[in-house]
Amino acid sequence: MQPNDFNFPARNDRRAISPISICLSGSTKVIRYFIAICSVLCLTLSGFAQDYEASQDRSSSTSLEFVHIPVVSVIDNIEQTNVQEQSLDFELLLPSAGMLEGTPSRFASEDTWRWTMQFGYGIEFDDSKNKFALGGFGFSYFPIDDFSLNVEFDGMYFEQDQAPEAGGFNFNLLLRWHYMTNESWSAFVEMAGGIVITTDEVPANGAGFNFIAQAGAGISVDLGDDVRLLTGLRWHHLSNGRTFDRNPGMDSIYGFVGLSLPF
């Protein structure tokens, strides 16, 4: 092979020889080899890239399918827990069966009504032979907590030393304040005024129509089922208030017992 077979410039060529010119003047066979190698490398890398993407797709789909199950189950568990909690809260807010049936309110609470049965026995201070007994019923209304307005209707019987026995009818308006209250008992003070109409004069030398004034104190005791036992003592005064010519009075100590029930 001659030196000029590679198209190198002749020795006598005075032009400068540069690396670019050397490369351009190289054999086309070398260039073809270089292009082929590059193509193979590109194809190989492309194949590797496609295989890598496919493997990534498979792994991502597998991971999504794997994670999907517990995520859904966790969400279901959370939703079920929330539903259970909401149901529990709703049940707590709902009134119980006893409440729906009318659970009794606190005794002596505001805006409640009760009715009573009462029995009593009194003895006059000045003459213990003068006595009376009564029995009847009444109603109580509490406009505010622990304070009641009461009406009482009683039948009365009088046993007298110097006058005939007499029967009668008594009507009272009474104010009662439970100044100490709890779930099982209360303590109260009270005052009342009313009238009594009798079949004979009461007391002796008196009249068949008299006024009554009372004041006293007592306690109530819970017997269960919102029923209260009432008991106490009263000062009991009877006179006609000078509506007749003679106005003898009768002052007695009077004890009573009764039951108070929800209206």
C-alpha positions in Angstrom: 0.0 0.0 0.0 1.3 3.4 -0.9 1.3 6.3 1.5 -1.1 8.2 -0.5 -3.7 5.4 -0.5 -5.1 7.1 2.7 -5.2 10.4 0.9 -2.8 12.0 3.3 -1.4 15.2 1.8 1.9 14.9 0.2 5.0 15.8 2.0 5.5 18.7 -0.3 2.1 20.0 0.5 2.7 23.2 2.5 -0.9 23.3 4.0 -1.2 22.7 7.8 -2.4 19.3 8.8 -5.2 19.4 11.4 -6.8 16.6 13.4 -10.2 17.3 11.7 -8.6 16.9 8.3 -7.0 13.6 9.4 -10.4 12.3 10.6 -12.2 13.3 7.5 -9.5 11.8 5.4 -9.8 8.4 7.3 -11.2 5.3 5.7 -14.9 5.1 5.2 -14.7 1.5 6.4 -13.7 2.7 9.9 -16.6 5.1 9.9 -19.0 2.3 9.0 -17.7 0.1 11.8 -18.2 3.0 14.3 -21.8 3.6 13.1 -22.6 -0.1 13.4 -21.2 -0.3 16.9 -23.2 2.7 18.0 -26.3 1.3 16.5 -25.9 -2.0 18.4 -25.3 -0.1 21.6 -28.4 2.0 21.0 -30.5 -1.0 20.3 -29.1 -2.8 23.3 -29.8 0.1 25.6 -33.3 0.5 24.1 -34.0 -3.1 24.9 -32.7 -2.7 28.4 -34.9 0.4 28.8 -38.0 -1.4 27.6 -37.3 -4.4 29.9 -36.8 -2.0 32.8 -40.0 -0.1 32.1 -42.0 -3.3 31.8 -40.5 -4.6 35.1 -41.4 -1.3 36.8 -45.0 -1.5 35.5 -45.3 -5.1 36.8 -43.9 -4.2 40.2 -46.0 -1.1 40.5 -49.2 -2.9 39.6 -48.3 -5.7 42.0 -47.6 -3.3 44.8 -50.8 -1.5 44.1 -52.8 -4.7 44.1 -51.0 -5.8 47.3 -51.6 -2.5 49.1 -55.2 -2.1 47.9 -56.5 -4.9 50.1 -55.3 -3.6 53.4 -56.1 0.0 52.6 -59.7 -0.9 51.8 -59.9 -3.1 54.9 -58.5 -0.4 57.1 -60.9 2.1 55.6 -63.8 -0.3 56.2 -62.7 -0.9 59.8 -62.5 2.9 60.3 -65.9 3.4 58.8 -67.3 0.6 60.9 -65.7 2.0 64.0 -67.1 5.4 63.2 -70.6 3.9 62.7 -70.4 2.1 65.9 -69.2 5.2 67.8 -72.0 7.2 66.2 -74.5 4.5 67.1 -73.2 4.5 70.7 -73.4 8.3 70.9 -76.9 8.1 69.5 -77.9 5.5 72.0 -76.4 7.6 74.8 -78.5 10.5 73.7 -81.7 8.5 73.4 -83.9 8.4 76.5 -84.1 5.1 78.3 -87.3 3.1 78.5 -87.9 4.4 82.0 -87.6 7.9 80.8 -90.0 7.3 77.9 -92.4 5.8 80.4 -92.2 8.9 82.6 -89.4 8.8 85.1 -90.5 10.8 88.2 -88.9 14.2 88.6 -87.1 15.3 91.7 -89.5 15.8 94.6 -90.6 19.4 95.2 -89.3 20.5 91.8 -90.7 23.5 90.0 -94.0 23.2 88.1 -95.1 19.9 89.5 -98.4 18.8 91.1 -99.0 16.3 93.9 -102.0 15.2 95.9 -102.2 14.3 99.5 -104.1 12.3 102.1 -103.8 13.5 105.7 -105.0 12.5 109.2 -104.5 14.4 112.4 -105.3 14.6 116.1 -105.3 17.7 118.3 -105.6 18.5 122.0 -106.4 21.9 123.4 -103.7 23.5 125.5 -106.0 24.9 128.3 -108.3 21.9 128.6 -107.0 18.5 127.5 -110.6 17.2 127.5 -111.3 19.2 124.4 -110.0 17.2 121.4 -110.5 16.9 117.7 -109.6 14.6 114.9 -109.7 15.1 111.1 -109.1 13.3 107.9 -109.1 14.4 104.3 -107.2 15.1 101.1 -105.5 17.9 99.3 -103.5 19.2 96.3 -100.1 20.7 96.1 -98.5 22.8 93.4 -94.9 23.9 93.3 -94.5 27.2 91.4 -90.8 27.2 92.3 -88.5 24.5 93.6 -89.2 23.4 97.2 -92.1 25.8 97.7 -95.8 24.6 97.4 -99.2 26.1 97.4 -101.7 23.7 99.0 -105.4 23.3 99.5 -106.9 20.9 102.0 -110.4 19.5 102.4 -111.0 17.8 105.8 -113.8 16.2 107.7 -113.5 17.0 111.5 -114.8 15.6 114.7 -114.8 17.6 118.0 -115.0 16.1 121.5 -115.7 18.8 124.1 -115.9 18.9 127.8 -118.6 21.5 128.3 -120.4 21.3 124.9 -121.9 18.6 122.7 -119.8 16.7 120.3 -119.8 18.1 116.8 -118.8 17.2 113.3 -117.7 19.6 110.7 -116.1 20.4 107.3 -112.8 22.3 107.1 -111.2 24.0 104.1 -107.6 25.3 104.3 -105.1 27.2 102.1 -101.6 26.3 103.1 -98.1 27.5 102.2 -95.2 25.0 102.7 -91.5 25.5 102.2 -89.1 22.6 102.1 -86.0 24.4 103.4 -83.9 21.2 103.4 -84.3 18.7 100.6 -82.5 15.6 99.3 -83.4 12.4 97.5 -84.7 10.5 100.6 -86.2 13.2 102.9 -86.9 16.9 103.4 -87.7 19.2 106.2 -90.3 21.9 105.9 -92.2 24.7 107.7 -95.7 25.8 106.9 -98.6 28.1 107.7 -102.2 27.9 106.8 -105.6 29.6 107.1 -109.1 28.4 106.6 -112.7 28.0 107.8 -114.6 25.2 109.5 -118.4 24.7 109.6 -119.7 22.5 112.4 -123.0 20.9 113.4 -122.8 22.5 116.9 -121.1 25.3 118.7 -117.3 25.0 118.9 -115.9 25.6 121.4 -118.5 25.9 124.2 -120.4 29.1 124.0 -119.0 29.6 120.6 -120.5 29.3 117.1 -121.0 26.9 114.3 -118.8 28.9 111.9 -115.1 29.5 112.8 -111.9 30.6 111.2 -108.7 28.5 111.6 -105.1 29.6 111.7 -102.1 27.2 111.7 -98.4 27.2 111.7 -96.0 24.3 112.1 -93.1 22.2 110.9 -92.5 18.7 109.7 -90.5 16.3 107.5 -91.2 14.2 104.4 -89.7 10.7 103.9 -89.3 8.9 100.6 -91.2 5.6 100.6 -90.3 4.7 97.0 -92.0 5.2 93.6 -92.1 8.9 94.3 -94.4 8.5 97.3 -93.7 10.6 100.4 -94.7 10.2 104.0 -95.5 13.6 105.6 -95.6 14.1 109.3 -95.3 17.1 111.6 -96.8 19.3 114.4 -98.8 22.5 114.1 -100.2 25.1 116.4 -103.9 25.1 115.6 -106.1 28.1 116.5 -109.9 28.2 116.1 -112.3 31.2 116.7 -115.1 33.1 114.9 -113.1 36.3 114.5 -115.8 38.3 116.4 -118.4 37.6 113.7 -120.7 36.7 116.6 -121.4 38.3 119.9 -119.2 35.8 121.8 -115.8 34.8 120.5 -114.2 32.1 122.6 -111.1 30.7 121.1 -109.5 27.3 121.1 -105.7 26.8 120.8 -104.4 23.3 120.3 -101.3 21.3 119.5 -102.0 19.2 116.5 -100.1 16.3 115.0 -100.6 15.0 111.5 -99.5 12.2 109.2 -100.1 11.9 105.5 -99.0 10.6 102.1 -98.0 12.8 99.2 -98.2 11.2 95.7 -97.4 12.5 92.2 -100.4 13.9 90.4 
